């Protein structure tokens, strides 16, 4: 994973967990809204129809295009859980 992708994954996760709109979050963080939208779409496409959202150290949430959210608590490694979820889709 390159540094740009990691940068945007972190911001997307933080924005989703913050409760702020994309616009408000981008204003607060000094980010461009169109770049956030681009990376959110790109990462969602790469993830195979779901967007992983990490909330805290031991929780991962997967959001599917239908709006269904799956929250996994006490996750040991978010990356392993994302991979397993991708294989189940």
PDB file with one MODEL, atoms N, CA, C and O in Angstrom:
MODEL        1
ATOM      1  N   UNK A   1       0.857  -1.179   0.000  1.00  0.00           N
ATOM      2  CA  UNK A   1       0.000   0.000   0.000  1.00  0.00           C
ATOM      3  C   UNK A   1       0.898   1.235   0.000  1.00  0.00           C
ATOM      4  O   UNK A   1       1.840   1.331   0.786  1.00  0.00           O
ATOM      5  N   UNK A   2       0.595   2.170  -0.886  1.00  0.00           N
ATOM      6  CA  UNK A   2       1.417   3.373  -0.921  1.00  0.00           C
ATOM      7  C   UNK A   2       0.968   4.367   0.146  1.00  0.00           C
ATOM      8  O   UNK A   2      -0.099   4.232   0.746  1.00  0.00           O
ATOM      9  N   UNK A   3       1.813   5.362   0.359  1.00  0.00           N
ATOM     10  CA  UNK A   3       1.548   6.334   1.430  1.00  0.00           C
ATOM     11  C   UNK A   3       0.297   7.169   1.179  1.00  0.00           C
ATOM     12  O   UNK A   3      -0.412   7.521   2.122  1.00  0.00           O
ATOM     13  N   UNK A   4       0.016   7.492  -0.102  1.00  0.00           N
ATOM     14  CA  UNK A   4      -1.198   8.266  -0.389  1.00  0.00           C
ATOM     15  C   UNK A   4      -2.443   7.482  -0.024  1.00  0.00           C
ATOM     16  O   UNK A   4      -3.372   8.019   0.579  1.00  0.00           O
ATOM     17  N   UNK A   5      -2.459   6.201  -0.395  1.00  0.00           N
ATOM     18  CA  UNK A   5      -3.617   5.371  -0.073  1.00  0.00           C
ATOM     19  C   UNK A   5      -3.787   5.257   1.434  1.00  0.00           C
ATOM     20  O   UNK A   5      -4.899   5.375   1.950  1.00  0.00           O
ATOM     21  N   UNK A   6      -2.698   5.028   2.132  1.00  0.00           N
ATOM     22  CA  UNK A   6      -2.761   4.922   3.594  1.00  0.00           C
ATOM     23  C   UNK A   6      -3.268   6.234   4.201  1.00  0.00           C
ATOM     24  O   UNK A   6      -4.093   6.223   5.115  1.00  0.00           O
ATOM     25  N   UNK A   7      -2.771   7.355   3.688  1.00  0.00           N
ATOM     26  CA  UNK A   7      -3.193   8.685   4.157  1.00  0.00           C
ATOM     27  C   UNK A   7      -4.716   8.839   4.039  1.00  0.00           C
ATOM     28  O   UNK A   7      -5.379   9.263   4.985  1.00  0.00           O
ATOM     29  N   UNK A   8      -5.260   8.489   2.862  1.00  0.00           N
ATOM     30  CA  UNK A   8      -6.690   8.681   2.631  1.00  0.00           C
ATOM     31  C   UNK A   8      -7.528   7.654   3.374  1.00  0.00           C
ATOM     32  O   UNK A   8      -8.627   7.977   3.825  1.00  0.00           O
ATOM     33  N   UNK A   9      -7.042   6.426   3.516  1.00  0.00           N
ATOM     34  CA  UNK A   9      -7.776   5.432   4.311  1.00  0.00           C
ATOM     35  C   UNK A   9      -7.944   5.923   5.742  1.00  0.00           C
ATOM     36  O   UNK A   9      -9.018   5.798   6.330  1.00  0.00           O
ATOM     37  N   UNK A  10      -6.874   6.483   6.294  1.00  0.00           N
ATOM     38  CA  UNK A  10      -6.939   7.008   7.663  1.00  0.00           C
ATOM     39  C   UNK A  10      -7.935   8.162   7.774  1.00  0.00           C
ATOM     40  O   UNK A  10      -8.724   8.215   8.717  1.00  0.00           O
ATOM     41  N   UNK A  11      -7.897   9.084   6.810  1.00  0.00           N
ATOM     42  CA  UNK A  11      -8.821  10.232   6.867  1.00  0.00           C
ATOM     43  C   UNK A  11     -10.271   9.797   6.657  1.00  0.00           C
ATOM     44  O   UNK A  11     -11.170  10.323   7.313  1.00  0.00           O
ATOM     45  N   UNK A  12     -10.509   8.854   5.761  1.00  0.00           N
ATOM     46  CA  UNK A  12     -11.875   8.377   5.536  1.00  0.00           C
ATOM     47  C   UNK A  12     -12.408   7.704   6.790  1.00  0.00           C
ATOM     48  O   UNK A  12     -13.560   7.907   7.173  1.00  0.00           O
ATOM     49  N   UNK A  13     -11.571   6.910   7.420  1.00  0.00           N
ATOM     50  CA  UNK A  13     -11.969   6.243   8.655  1.00  0.00           C
ATOM     51  C   UNK A  13     -12.257   7.260   9.761  1.00  0.00           C
ATOM     52  O   UNK A  13     -13.254   7.148  10.475  1.00  0.00           O
ATOM     53  N   UNK A  14     -11.379   8.246   9.893  1.00  0.00           N
ATOM     54  CA  UNK A  14     -11.561   9.269  10.925  1.00  0.00           C
ATOM     55  C   UNK A  14     -12.814  10.111  10.656  1.00  0.00           C
ATOM     56  O   UNK A  14     -13.556  10.440  11.582  1.00  0.00           O
ATOM     57  N   UNK A  15     -13.044  10.456   9.391  1.00  0.00           N
ATOM     58  CA  UNK A  15     -14.225  11.257   9.048  1.00  0.00           C
ATOM     59  C   UNK A  15     -15.498  10.500   9.370  1.00  0.00           C
ATOM     60  O   UNK A  15     -16.430  11.060   9.947  1.00  0.00           O
ATOM     61  N   UNK A  16     -15.540   9.221   8.996  1.00  0.00           N
ATOM     62  CA  UNK A  16     -16.733   8.415   9.252  1.00  0.00           C
ATOM     63  C   UNK A  16     -16.993   8.291  10.749  1.00  0.00           C
ATOM     64  O   UNK A  16     -18.136   8.382  11.197  1.00  0.00           O
ATOM     65  N   UNK A  17     -15.943   8.088  11.509  1.00  0.00           N
ATOM     66  CA  UNK A  17     -16.079   7.947  12.956  1.00  0.00           C
ATOM     67  C   UNK A  17     -16.326   9.248  13.687  1.00  0.00           C
ATOM     68  O   UNK A  17     -16.773   9.244  14.834  1.00  0.00           O
ATOM     69  N   UNK A  18     -16.037  10.373  13.028  1.00  0.00           N
ATOM     70  CA  UNK A  18     -16.151  11.671  13.696  1.00  0.00           C
ATOM     71  C   UNK A  18     -17.591  12.164  13.829  1.00  0.00           C
ATOM     72  O   UNK A  18     -17.901  12.973  14.703  1.00  0.00           O
ATOM     73  N   UNK A  19     -18.468  11.667  12.950  1.00  0.00           N
ATOM     74  CA  UNK A  19     -19.837  12.162  12.943  1.00  0.00           C
ATOM     75  C   UNK A  19     -19.988  13.460  12.160  1.00  0.00           C
ATOM     76  O   UNK A  19     -21.092  13.992  12.042  1.00  0.00           O
ATOM     77  N   UNK A  20     -18.889  13.967  11.629  1.00  0.00           N
ATOM     78  CA  UNK A  20     -18.933  15.189  10.829  1.00  0.00           C
ATOM     79  C   UNK A  20     -19.250  14.844   9.382  1.00  0.00           C
ATOM     80  O   UNK A  20     -18.963  13.738   8.922  1.00  0.00           O
ATOM     81  N   UNK A  21     -19.838  15.789   8.672  1.00  0.00           N
ATOM     82  CA  UNK A  21     -20.037  15.603   7.239  1.00  0.00           C
ATOM     83  C   UNK A  21     -18.663  15.624   6.573  1.00  0.00           C
ATOM     84  O   UNK A  21     -17.684  16.074   7.169  1.00  0.00           O
ATOM     85  N   UNK A  22     -18.597  15.142   5.354  1.00  0.00           N
ATOM     86  CA  UNK A  22     -17.340  15.161   4.613  1.00  0.00           C
ATOM     87  C   UNK A  22     -16.844  16.600   4.471  1.00  0.00           C
ATOM     88  O   UNK A  22     -15.655  16.873   4.634  1.00  0.00           O
ATOM     89  N   UNK A  23     -17.758  17.510   4.169  1.00  0.00           N
ATOM     90  CA  UNK A  23     -17.370  18.915   3.988  1.00  0.00           C
ATOM     91  C   UNK A  23     -16.785  19.498   5.270  1.00  0.00           C
ATOM     92  O   UNK A  23     -15.721  20.116   5.240  1.00  0.00           O
ATOM     93  N   UNK A  24     -17.466  19.306   6.385  1.00  0.00           N
ATOM     94  CA  UNK A  24     -16.985  19.851   7.667  1.00  0.00           C
ATOM     95  C   UNK A  24     -15.655  19.232   8.070  1.00  0.00           C
ATOM     96  O   UNK A  24     -14.756  19.929   8.539  1.00  0.00           O
ATOM     97  N   UNK A  25     -15.529  17.908   7.884  1.00  0.00           N
ATOM     98  CA  UNK A  25     -14.279  17.226   8.231  1.00  0.00           C
ATOM     99  C   UNK A  25     -13.132  17.774   7.378  1.00  0.00           C
ATOM    100  O   UNK A  25     -12.056  18.070   7.899  1.00  0.00           O
ATOM    101  N   UNK A  26     -13.361  17.907   6.073  1.00  0.00           N
ATOM    102  CA  UNK A  26     -12.322  18.408   5.172  1.00  0.00           C
ATOM    103  C   UNK A  26     -11.929  19.838   5.521  1.00  0.00           C
ATOM    104  O   UNK A  26     -10.749  20.185   5.469  1.00  0.00           O
ATOM    105  N   UNK A  27     -12.898  20.664   5.872  1.00  0.00           N
ATOM    106  CA  UNK A  27     -12.589  22.033   6.296  1.00  0.00           C
ATOM    107  C   UNK A  27     -11.705  22.020   7.538  1.00  0.00           C
ATOM    108  O   UNK A  27     -10.719  22.753   7.617  1.00  0.00           O
ATOM    109  N   UNK A  28     -12.065  21.184   8.501  1.00  0.00           N
ATOM    110  CA  UNK A  28     -11.312  21.112   9.751  1.00  0.00           C
ATOM    111  C   UNK A  28      -9.887  20.614   9.524  1.00  0.00           C
ATOM    112  O   UNK A  28      -8.949  21.090  10.165  1.00  0.00           O
ATOM    113  N   UNK A  29      -9.725  19.651   8.608  1.00  0.00           N
ATOM    114  CA  UNK A  29      -8.422  19.034   8.385  1.00  0.00           C
ATOM    115  C   UNK A  29      -7.623  19.679   7.256  1.00  0.00           C
ATOM    116  O   UNK A  29      -6.478  19.297   7.013  1.00  0.00           O
ATOM    117  N   UNK A  30      -8.216  20.652   6.565  1.00  0.00           N
ATOM    118  CA  UNK A  30      -7.526  21.310   5.470  1.00  0.00           C
ATOM    119  C   UNK A  30      -7.394  20.428   4.229  1.00  0.00           C
ATOM    120  O   UNK A  30      -6.402  20.507   3.505  1.00  0.00           O
ATOM    121  N   UNK A  31      -8.396  19.595   3.995  1.00  0.00           N
ATOM    122  CA  UNK A  31      -8.397  18.682   2.848  1.00  0.00           C
ATOM    123  C   UNK A  31      -9.365  19.177   1.791  1.00  0.00           C
ATOM    124  O   UNK A  31     -10.286  19.941   2.084  1.00  0.00           O
ATOM    125  N   UNK A  32      -9.150  18.733   0.550  1.00  0.00           N
ATOM    126  CA  UNK A  32     -10.053  19.086  -0.543  1.00  0.00           C
ATOM    127  C   UNK A  32     -11.170  18.049  -0.618  1.00  0.00           C
ATOM    128  O   UNK A  32     -10.908  16.847  -0.653  1.00  0.00           O
ATOM    129  N   UNK A  33     -12.411  18.519  -0.642  1.00  0.00           N
ATOM    130  CA  UNK A  33     -13.585  17.645  -0.644  1.00  0.00           C
ATOM    131  C   UNK A  33     -13.572  16.715  -1.855  1.00  0.00           C
ATOM    132  O   UNK A  33     -13.895  15.533  -1.735  1.00  0.00           O
ATOM    133  N   UNK A  34     -13.200  17.244  -3.019  1.00  0.00           N
ATOM    134  CA  UNK A  34     -13.206  16.406  -4.216  1.00  0.00           C
ATOM    135  C   UNK A  34     -12.176  15.282  -4.143  1.00  0.00           C
ATOM    136  O   UNK A  34     -12.407  14.194  -4.672  1.00  0.00           O
ATOM    137  N   UNK A  35     -11.042  15.537  -3.491  1.00  0.00           N
ATOM    138  CA  UNK A  35     -10.050  14.472  -3.308  1.00  0.00           C
ATOM    139  C   UNK A  35     -10.567  13.404  -2.353  1.00  0.00           C
ATOM    140  O   UNK A  35     -10.348  12.212  -2.570  1.00  0.00           O
ATOM    141  N   UNK A  36     -11.247  13.829  -1.305  1.00  0.00           N
ATOM    142  CA  UNK A  36     -11.829  12.870  -0.351  1.00  0.00           C
ATOM    143  C   UNK A  36     -12.846  11.991  -1.063  1.00  0.00           C
ATOM    144  O   UNK A  36     -12.857  10.775  -0.875  1.00  0.00           O
ATOM    145  N   UNK A  37     -13.698  12.599  -1.877  1.00  0.00           N
ATOM    146  CA  UNK A  37     -14.714  11.839  -2.608  1.00  0.00           C
ATOM    147  C   UNK A  37     -14.064  10.859  -3.584  1.00  0.00           C
ATOM    148  O   UNK A  37     -14.507   9.717  -3.707  1.00  0.00           O
ATOM    149  N   UNK A  38     -13.021  11.300  -4.270  1.00  0.00           N
ATOM    150  CA  UNK A  38     -12.305  10.434  -5.211  1.00  0.00           C
ATOM    151  C   UNK A  38     -11.732   9.219  -4.502  1.00  0.00           C
ATOM    152  O   UNK A  38     -11.924   8.085  -4.943  1.00  0.00           O
ATOM    153  N   UNK A  39     -11.029   9.458  -3.402  1.00  0.00           N
ATOM    154  CA  UNK A  39     -10.392   8.341  -2.693  1.00  0.00           C
ATOM    155  C   UNK A  39     -11.414   7.430  -2.037  1.00  0.00           C
ATOM    156  O   UNK A  39     -11.210   6.217  -1.980  1.00  0.00           O
ATOM    157  N   UNK A  40     -12.491   7.980  -1.550  1.00  0.00           N
ATOM    158  CA  UNK A  40     -13.544   7.157  -0.942  1.00  0.00           C
ATOM    159  C   UNK A  40     -14.124   6.209  -1.991  1.00  0.00           C
ATOM    160  O   UNK A  40     -14.329   5.025  -1.720  1.00  0.00           O
ATOM    161  N   UNK A  41     -14.385   6.730  -3.180  1.00  0.00           N
ATOM    162  CA  UNK A  41     -14.904   5.904  -4.269  1.00  0.00           C
ATOM    163  C   UNK A  41     -13.871   4.868  -4.711  1.00  0.00           C
ATOM    164  O   UNK A  41     -14.205   3.700  -4.910  1.00  0.00           O
ATOM    165  N   UNK A  42     -12.633   5.290  -4.862  1.00  0.00           N
ATOM    166  CA  UNK A  42     -11.565   4.383  -5.295  1.00  0.00           C
ATOM    167  C   UNK A  42     -11.345   3.252  -4.292  1.00  0.00           C
ATOM    168  O   UNK A  42     -11.238   2.092  -4.689  1.00  0.00           O
ATOM    169  N   UNK A  43     -11.278   3.567  -3.023  1.00  0.00           N
ATOM    170  CA  UNK A  43     -11.038   2.554  -2.004  1.00  0.00           C
ATOM    171  C   UNK A  43     -12.220   1.613  -1.856  1.00  0.00           C
ATOM    172  O   UNK A  43     -12.045   0.423  -1.595  1.00  0.00           O
ATOM    173  N   UNK A  44     -13.418   2.146  -2.021  1.00  0.00           N
ATOM    174  CA  UNK A  44     -14.609   1.302  -1.955  1.00  0.00           C
ATOM    175  C   UNK A  44     -14.590   0.290  -3.100  1.00  0.00           C
ATOM    176  O   UNK A  44     -14.930  -0.878  -2.911  1.00  0.00           O
ATOM    177  N   UNK A  45     -14.192   0.746  -4.282  1.00  0.00           N
ATOM    178  CA  UNK A  45     -14.101  -0.135  -5.446  1.00  0.00           C
ATOM    179  C   UNK A  45     -13.047  -1.217  -5.224  1.00  0.00           C
ATOM    180  O   UNK A  45     -13.277  -2.383  -5.546  1.00  0.00           O
ATOM    181  N   UNK A  46     -11.906  -0.839  -4.681  1.00  0.00           N
ATOM    182  CA  UNK A  46     -10.829  -1.789  -4.397  1.00  0.00           C
ATOM    183  C   UNK A  46     -11.233  -2.808  -3.340  1.00  0.00           C
ATOM    184  O   UNK A  46     -10.794  -3.958  -3.376  1.00  0.00           O
ATOM    185  N   UNK A  47     -12.066  -2.386  -2.406  1.00  0.00           N
ATOM    186  CA  UNK A  47     -12.441  -3.257  -1.288  1.00  0.00           C
ATOM    187  C   UNK A  47     -13.462  -4.306  -1.698  1.00  0.00           C
ATOM    188  O   UNK A  47     -13.761  -5.203  -0.911  1.00  0.00           O
ATOM    189  N   UNK A  48     -14.002  -4.221  -2.898  1.00  0.00           N
ATOM    190  CA  UNK A  48     -14.963  -5.231  -3.346  1.00  0.00           C
ATOM    191  C   UNK A  48     -16.348  -5.024  -2.794  1.00  0.00           C
ATOM    192  O   UNK A  48     -16.901  -5.920  -2.157  1.00  0.00           O
ATOM    193  N   UNK A  49     -16.916  -3.867  -3.024  1.00  0.00           N
ATOM    194  CA  UNK A  49     -18.302  -3.561  -2.661  1.00  0.00           C
ATOM    195  C   UNK A  49     -18.543  -3.311  -1.187  1.00  0.00           C
ATOM    196  O   UNK A  49     -19.694  -3.318  -0.752  1.00  0.00           O
ATOM    197  N   UNK A  50     -17.523  -3.095  -0.421  1.00  0.00           N
ATOM    198  CA  UNK A  50     -17.734  -2.602   0.941  1.00  0.00           C
ATOM    199  C   UNK A  50     -16.590  -1.676   1.297  1.00  0.00           C
ATOM    200  O   UNK A  50     -15.493  -1.781   0.749  1.00  0.00           O
ATOM    201  N   UNK A  51     -16.852  -0.785   2.203  1.00  0.00           N
ATOM    202  CA  UNK A  51     -15.848   0.158   2.648  1.00  0.00           C
ATOM    203  C   UNK A  51     -15.537  -0.126   4.113  1.00  0.00           C
ATOM    204  O   UNK A  51     -16.382   0.097   4.979  1.00  0.00           O
ATOM    205  N   UNK A  52     -14.337  -0.614   4.395  1.00  0.00           N
ATOM    206  CA  UNK A  52     -13.989  -0.866   5.791  1.00  0.00           C
ATOM    207  C   UNK A  52     -13.771   0.447   6.536  1.00  0.00           C
ATOM    208  O   UNK A  52     -13.100   1.356   6.047  1.00  0.00           O
ATOM    209  N   UNK A  53     -14.339   0.519   7.700  1.00  0.00           N
ATOM    210  CA  UNK A  53     -14.190   1.704   8.535  1.00  0.00           C
ATOM    211  C   UNK A  53     -13.742   1.233   9.905  1.00  0.00           C
ATOM    212  O   UNK A  53     -14.477   0.524  10.592  1.00  0.00           O
ATOM    213  N   UNK A  54     -12.536   1.625  10.308  1.00  0.00           N
ATOM    214  CA  UNK A  54     -12.012   1.213  11.602  1.00  0.00           C
ATOM    215  C   UNK A  54     -12.434   2.237  12.640  1.00  0.00           C
ATOM    216  O   UNK A  54     -12.257   3.441  12.448  1.00  0.00           O
ATOM    217  N   UNK A  55     -12.987   1.758  13.729  1.00  0.00           N
ATOM    218  CA  UNK A  55     -13.410   2.642  14.817  1.00  0.00           C
ATOM    219  C   UNK A  55     -12.737   2.165  16.093  1.00  0.00           C
ATOM    220  O   UNK A  55     -13.156   1.169  16.684  1.00  0.00           O
ATOM    221  N   UNK A  56     -11.710   2.860  16.515  1.00  0.00           N
ATOM    222  CA  UNK A  56     -11.003   2.477  17.719  1.00  0.00           C
ATOM    223  C   UNK A  56     -10.033   1.339  17.442  1.00  0.00           C
ATOM    224  O   UNK A  56      -9.916   0.870  16.310  1.00  0.00           O
ATOM    225  N   UNK A  57      -9.346   0.905  18.478  1.00  0.00           N
ATOM    226  CA  UNK A  57      -8.315  -0.116  18.318  1.00  0.00           C
ATOM    227  C   UNK A  57      -8.868  -1.487  17.986  1.00  0.00           C
ATOM    228  O   UNK A  57      -8.299  -2.182  17.144  1.00  0.00           O
ATOM    229  N   UNK A  58      -9.942  -1.896  18.608  1.00  0.00           N
ATOM    230  CA  UNK A  58     -10.399  -3.278  18.496  1.00  0.00           C
ATOM    231  C   UNK A  58     -11.764  -3.432  17.837  1.00  0.00           C
ATOM    232  O   UNK A  58     -12.441  -4.441  18.037  1.00  0.00           O
ATOM    233  N   UNK A  59     -12.168  -2.447  17.060  1.00  0.00           N
ATOM    234  CA  UNK A  59     -13.478  -2.525  16.403  1.00  0.00           C
ATOM    235  C   UNK A  59     -13.302  -2.208  14.922  1.00  0.00           C
ATOM    236  O   UNK A  59     -12.606  -1.260  14.558  1.00  0.00           O
ATOM    237  N   UNK A  60     -13.925  -2.992  14.092  1.00  0.00           N
ATOM    238  CA  UNK A  60     -13.966  -2.690  12.660  1.00  0.00           C
ATOM    239  C   UNK A  60     -15.416  -2.723  12.215  1.00  0.00           C
ATOM    240  O   UNK A  60     -16.196  -3.566  12.656  1.00  0.00           O
ATOM    241  N   UNK A  61     -15.764  -1.803  11.345  1.00  0.00           N
ATOM    242  CA  UNK A  61     -17.115  -1.748  10.800  1.00  0.00           C
ATOM    243  C   UNK A  61     -17.014  -1.818   9.284  1.00  0.00           C
ATOM    244  O   UNK A  61     -16.206  -1.116   8.677  1.00  0.00           O
ATOM    245  N   UNK A  62     -17.834  -2.665   8.675  1.00  0.00           N
ATOM    246  CA  UNK A  62     -17.892  -2.779   7.225  1.00  0.00           C
ATOM    247  C   UNK A  62     -19.212  -2.200   6.766  1.00  0.00           C
ATOM    248  O   UNK A  62     -20.267  -2.569   7.281  1.00  0.00           O
ATOM    249  N   UNK A  63     -19.163  -1.290   5.795  1.00  0.00           N
ATOM    250  CA  UNK A  63     -20.384  -0.680   5.278  1.00  0.00           C
ATOM    251  C   UNK A  63     -20.565  -1.110   3.826  1.00  0.00           C
ATOM    252  O   UNK A  63     -19.712  -0.841   2.980  1.00  0.00           O
ATOM    253  N   UNK A  64     -21.677  -1.779   3.545  1.00  0.00           N
ATOM    254  CA  UNK A  64     -21.984  -2.266   2.211  1.00  0.00           C
ATOM    255  C   UNK A  64     -22.802  -1.233   1.458  1.00  0.00           C
ATOM    256  O   UNK A  64     -23.456  -0.394   2.076  1.00  0.00           O
ATOM    257  N   UNK A  65     -22.775  -1.280   0.114  1.00  0.00           N
ATOM    258  CA  UNK A  65     -23.524  -0.298  -0.682  1.00  0.00           C
ATOM    259  C   UNK A  65     -25.015  -0.240  -0.352  1.00  0.00           C
ATOM    260  O   UNK A  65     -25.643   0.803  -0.532  1.00  0.00           O
ATOM    261  N   UNK A  66     -25.577  -1.323   0.117  1.00  0.00           N
ATOM    262  CA  UNK A  66     -26.999  -1.351   0.460  1.00  0.00           C
ATOM    263  C   UNK A  66     -27.304  -0.573   1.733  1.00  0.00           C
ATOM    264  O   UNK A  66     -28.466  -0.356   2.075  1.00  0.00           O
ATOM    265  N   UNK A  67     -26.250  -0.156   2.434  1.00  0.00           N
ATOM    266  CA  UNK A  67     -26.436   0.564   3.689  1.00  0.00           C
ATOM    267  C   UNK A  67     -26.285  -0.320   4.914  1.00  0.00           C
ATOM    268  O   UNK A  67     -26.262   0.180   6.039  1.00  0.00           O
ATOM    269  N   UNK A  68     -26.183  -1.627   4.712  1.00  0.00           N
ATOM    270  CA  UNK A  68     -26.000  -2.560   5.827  1.00  0.00           C
ATOM    271  C   UNK A  68     -24.607  -2.369   6.404  1.00  0.00           C
ATOM    272  O   UNK A  68     -23.622  -2.276   5.671  1.00  0.00           O
ATOM    273  N   UNK A  69     -24.542  -2.312   7.728  1.00  0.00           N
ATOM    274  CA  UNK A  69     -23.263  -2.178   8.415  1.00  0.00           C
ATOM    275  C   UNK A  69     -23.045  -3.397   9.310  1.00  0.00           C
ATOM    276  O   UNK A  69     -23.965  -3.847   9.994  1.00  0.00           O
ATOM    277  N   UNK A  70     -21.843  -3.918   9.299  1.00  0.00           N
ATOM    278  CA  UNK A  70     -21.472  -5.033  10.156  1.00  0.00           C
ATOM    279  C   UNK A  70     -20.348  -4.539  11.057  1.00  0.00           C
ATOM    280  O   UNK A  70     -19.306  -4.098  10.572  1.00  0.00           O
ATOM    281  N   UNK A  71     -20.558  -4.614  12.360  1.00  0.00           N
ATOM    282  CA  UNK A  71     -19.556  -4.159  13.316  1.00  0.00           C
ATOM    283  C   UNK A  71     -18.967  -5.369  14.034  1.00  0.00           C
ATOM    284  O   UNK A  71     -19.695  -6.187  14.596  1.00  0.00           O
ATOM    285  N   UNK A  72     -17.649  -5.471  14.008  1.00  0.00           N
ATOM    286  CA  UNK A  72     -16.948  -6.560  14.682  1.00  0.00           C
ATOM    287  C   UNK A  72     -16.180  -5.969  15.859  1.00  0.00           C
ATOM    288  O   UNK A  72     -15.332  -5.094  15.683  1.00  0.00           O
ATOM    289  N   UNK A  73     -16.482  -6.451  17.051  1.00  0.00           N
ATOM    290  CA  UNK A  73     -15.817  -5.951  18.252  1.00  0.00           C
ATOM    291  C   UNK A  73     -14.680  -6.882  18.638  1.00  0.00           C
ATOM    292  O   UNK A  73     -14.674  -8.053  18.259  1.00  0.00           O
ATOM    293  N   UNK A  74     -13.733  -6.368  19.380  1.00  0.00           N
ATOM    294  CA  UNK A  74     -12.570  -7.110  19.861  1.00  0.00           C
ATOM    295  C   UNK A  74     -11.746  -7.686  18.720  1.00  0.00           C
ATOM    296  O   UNK A  74     -11.212  -8.791  18.823  1.00  0.00           O
ATOM    297  N   UNK A  75     -11.649  -6.934  17.637  1.00  0.00           N
ATOM    298  CA  UNK A  75     -10.854  -7.366  16.490  1.00  0.00           C
ATOM    299  C   UNK A  75      -9.375  -7.314  16.854  1.00  0.00           C
ATOM    300  O   UNK A  75      -8.905  -6.331  17.428  1.00  0.00           O
ATOM    301  N   UNK A  76      -8.664  -8.349  16.528  1.00  0.00           N
ATOM    302  CA  UNK A  76      -7.231  -8.393  16.802  1.00  0.00           C
ATOM    303  C   UNK A  76      -6.452  -7.635  15.736  1.00  0.00           C
ATOM    304  O   UNK A  76      -5.497  -6.925  16.051  1.00  0.00           O
ATOM    305  N   UNK A  77      -6.850  -7.780  14.486  1.00  0.00           N
ATOM    306  CA  UNK A  77      -6.165  -7.092  13.403  1.00  0.00           C
ATOM    307  C   UNK A  77      -7.182  -6.694  12.344  1.00  0.00           C
ATOM    308  O   UNK A  77      -7.806  -7.545  11.711  1.00  0.00           O
ATOM    309  N   UNK A  78      -7.337  -5.406  12.164  1.00  0.00           N
ATOM    310  CA  UNK A  78      -8.324  -4.907  11.200  1.00  0.00           C
ATOM    311  C   UNK A  78      -8.015  -5.398   9.797  1.00  0.00           C
ATOM    312  O   UNK A  78      -8.935  -5.697   9.035  1.00  0.00           O
ATOM    313  N   UNK A  79      -6.761  -5.486   9.446  1.00  0.00           N
ATOM    314  CA  UNK A  79      -6.408  -5.926   8.094  1.00  0.00           C
ATOM    315  C   UNK A  79      -6.817  -7.367   7.848  1.00  0.00           C
ATOM    316  O   UNK A  79      -7.303  -7.686   6.763  1.00  0.00           O
ATOM    317  N   UNK A  80      -6.636  -8.246   8.823  1.00  0.00           N
ATOM    318  CA  UNK A  80      -7.025  -9.648   8.665  1.00  0.00           C
ATOM    319  C   UNK A  80      -8.536  -9.757   8.532  1.00  0.00           C
ATOM    320  O   UNK A  80      -9.033 -10.519   7.702  1.00  0.00           O
ATOM    321  N   UNK A  81      -9.264  -9.009   9.335  1.00  0.00           N
ATOM    322  CA  UNK A  81     -10.724  -9.056   9.252  1.00  0.00           C
ATOM    323  C   UNK A  81     -11.230  -8.509   7.928  1.00  0.00           C
ATOM    324  O   UNK A  81     -12.194  -9.039   7.376  1.00  0.00           O
ATOM    325  N   UNK A  82     -10.603  -7.464   7.406  1.00  0.00           N
ATOM    326  CA  UNK A  82     -11.001  -6.936   6.108  1.00  0.00           C
ATOM    327  C   UNK A  82     -10.786  -7.969   5.018  1.00  0.00           C
ATOM    328  O   UNK A  82     -11.619  -8.120   4.124  1.00  0.00           O
ATOM    329  N   UNK A  83      -9.670  -8.679   5.092  1.00  0.00           N
ATOM    330  CA  UNK A  83      -9.381  -9.718   4.095  1.00  0.00           C
ATOM    331  C   UNK A  83     -10.412 -10.836   4.173  1.00  0.00           C
ATOM    332  O   UNK A  83     -10.916 -11.282   3.143  1.00  0.00           O
ATOM    333  N   UNK A  84     -10.727 -11.290   5.371  1.00  0.00           N
ATOM    334  CA  UNK A  84     -11.724 -12.359   5.531  1.00  0.00           C
ATOM    335  C   UNK A  84     -13.080 -11.916   5.004  1.00  0.00           C
ATOM    336  O   UNK A  84     -13.772 -12.685   4.338  1.00  0.00           O
ATOM    337  N   UNK A  85     -13.458 -10.684   5.299  1.00  0.00           N
ATOM    338  CA  UNK A  85     -14.744 -10.171   4.811  1.00  0.00           C
ATOM    339  C   UNK A  85     -14.758 -10.097   3.292  1.00  0.00           C
ATOM    340  O   UNK A  85     -15.767 -10.415   2.662  1.00  0.00           O
ATOM    341  N   UNK A  86     -13.651  -9.680   2.705  1.00  0.00           N
ATOM    342  CA  UNK A  86     -13.573  -9.614   1.246  1.00  0.00           C
ATOM    343  C   UNK A  86     -13.726 -10.999   0.621  1.00  0.00           C
ATOM    344  O   UNK A  86     -14.328 -11.136  -0.444  1.00  0.00           O
ATOM    345  N   UNK A  87     -13.195 -12.005   1.266  1.00  0.00           N
ATOM    346  CA  UNK A  87     -13.300 -13.366   0.750  1.00  0.00           C
ATOM    347  C   UNK A  87     -14.713 -13.910   0.864  1.00  0.00           C
ATOM    348  O   UNK A  87     -15.112 -14.761   0.069  1.00  0.00           O
ATOM    349  N   UNK A  88     -15.483 -13.431   1.849  1.00  0.00           N
ATOM    350  CA  UNK A  88     -16.851 -13.891   2.048  1.00  0.00           C
ATOM    351  C   UNK A  88     -17.826 -13.248   1.071  1.00  0.00           C
ATOM    352  O   UNK A  88     -18.898 -13.801   0.827  1.00  0.00           O
ATOM    353  N   UNK A  89     -17.483 -12.102   0.509  1.00  0.00           N
ATOM    354  CA  UNK A  89     -18.389 -11.386  -0.405  1.00  0.00           C
ATOM    355  C   UNK A  89     -18.509 -12.085  -1.736  1.00  0.00           C
ATOM    356  O   UNK A  89     -19.230 -11.616  -2.617  1.00  0.00           O
TER     357      UNK A  89
ENDMDL
END
